[in-house]
Amino acid sequence: ATGKELVMPPQQFHLDFNEEGLVKEIGFYTVDRQQGNTGGLGGAFGYFYGVGKPLPIPEAKPFKPSFRFRTLQFVGAMGKKFSGGKKKQ
């Protein structure tokens, strides 16, 4: 035992149904990636990442925004700043 605590982020459970009312899909997703100490991962991916043994697949790695996404976020923030942040009516 390492004495470390595994803190998972909040997760939302969902059920999808088909036209007959039967369960089509059961799943969950992480609601707030910034909480916990599992790199924003939930479920088994979060567990393995949190204990220091991440799975060797891209889906089991914490989210990292791409350069393109970060650039678009920056451009949007600058546009909002220079336009005064006011909504047009």
Protein Blocks (a to p, Z undefined) as FASTA:
>chain_A
ZZiacddddddddddddfkopafbdcdddfblmgcjeoopacjllmmmmnopacfbfklp
ccdddfklmmmmmmmmmmmmmnoopacZZ
